[in-house]
Amino acid sequence: MSYVPNTPAEIKEMLGVIGIKSGRIEDLFKCIPPELRAKSFDLPAGKSEFEAEKYLRGLGKKNVTDLIYFVGGGFYDHYIPAAVDAIVSRSEFYTAYTPYQPEASQGTLQAIYEYQSCIARLTGMDVANASLYDGGTALYEAAMMALRITGRNKIIMDGGVNPIYRKMMYCYTSNLSIDFVETPVTHGQSDRKEIEKCIDDKTAAVILQNPNFFGAIDDHSDISEKCHKVGALMIESVYPIALGLLKTPREMGADITTGEGQSLGIPLSFGGPYLGFMATKKEFVRKMPGRIVGVTVDKKDRRGFVLTLQTREQHIRREKATSNICSNEALCALRALVYLSLIGKDGLKEVASLSRDKAEFAKAKLGEIKGVEVKRSSPTFNEFIVKLPKNPNEVIGKLIDKGIAAGFPLGRYYPDLDDYMLVAVTEKRTKHEIIMLADALEDALWS
């Protein structure tokens, strides 16, 4: 028997309250023209629980989930230890929500505090907040933070910043009077001359990414110096796994650091949910969005965790709020914390080293294929671009049929790079799989 919580009499009473005197539910939809209404709902007969589960499992099997991934572009197929799922799935974490009552939320608050500590150590910055939605919104929040700090309205954005992030930035700020300037990438690197030409006393921040969207790594220390000379900030978007080997953003002089935390123990999951992280210098802590968990002591000198800063719109700040970030992202942040705690400093370095070394092996193998040109103008981490003699979209489609997701067609975001493909390699890719990619690519191009 179907579960219908309201009796016919109750339904009629509710309809009467909202002005539908006839008591007919159909009259709620009179405003919809008849030609736009469904003539009928031709639904199949109901199924039992067993039948429904079997049917849905059959649909799920149609999803291609056993591909060998060489696709990156900001989201990566890294190994996730089983303990991550085991810990995050505990009901104490899985069902908890916003920890407004510290006396009842010490476990959740401590987890967030430890996450903040990990992000601060990873980036070299002084403080980190309790996470944001994803890497793109984190970068937008950093830009808005720079506007608040400097009182200026000009943002310089490097062309190597993830194009998805840049689209999000323009979408979120479309109704704001912000002067955006984009500078090109030259030989895979940030164009120093163009950036220096654009920096002036109206510049709030220069936004950079390391490694950039093309996989190239760079040292932006010189750019940060130029920013600081005119009172501007440097915002650095980073790939957290790469920080196992590269200079930290703080060592390069960054004022605000953001990134996508998906690679820290979060599955690709068809596109989310993901994790945005943000860290900054202590002097800017009150300009950060979201919330920050701090540690204190009670009257009996016992350690406790509290929401130290929570500058949000629903706390009666209204137009003074630093951000509209309000949903609790703590479960994704917890995954990152557990992952980083499990692999540790040496483990992170090993994951980064394996990813880089295997990418170099892939470069060598793909470079042996007739007509394939591996771009080597800049040093790279685990991602690099190749130029193909055929349309990358067609080639990628052929390799999908062989169970290999070969890469990302750059022409989707860069019209002048129609012949180029972005290839990513993580520690999960084996020598055998890389050789499979090379063989399949050669067949797709020349067979």
Secondary structure, 3 states (H helix, E strand, C coil): CCCCCCCHHHHHHHHHHCCCCCCCHHHHHCCCCHHHCCCCCCCCCCCCHHHHHHHHHHHHCCCCCCCEECCCCCCCCCCCCHHHHHHHCCHHHHCCCCCCCHHHCHHHHHHHHHHHHHHHHHHCCCEECCCECCHHHHHHHHHHHHHHHHCCCEEEEECCCCHHHHHHHHHHCCCCCCEEEEECEECCEECHHHHHHHCCCCEEEEEEEECCCCCECCCCHHHHHHHHHCCCEEEEEECHHHHHCCCCCCCCCCCEEEEECCCCCCCCHHHCCCCEEEEECHHHHHHCCCEEEEEEECCCCCEEEEEEEECCHHHCCHHHCCCCCCCCCHHHHHHHHHHHHHHHHHHHHHHHHHHHHHHHHHHHHHHCCCCCEECCCCCECCEEEEECCCCHHHHHHHHHCCCEECCEEHHHCCHHHCCEEEEECCCCCCHHHHHHHHHHHHHHHHC
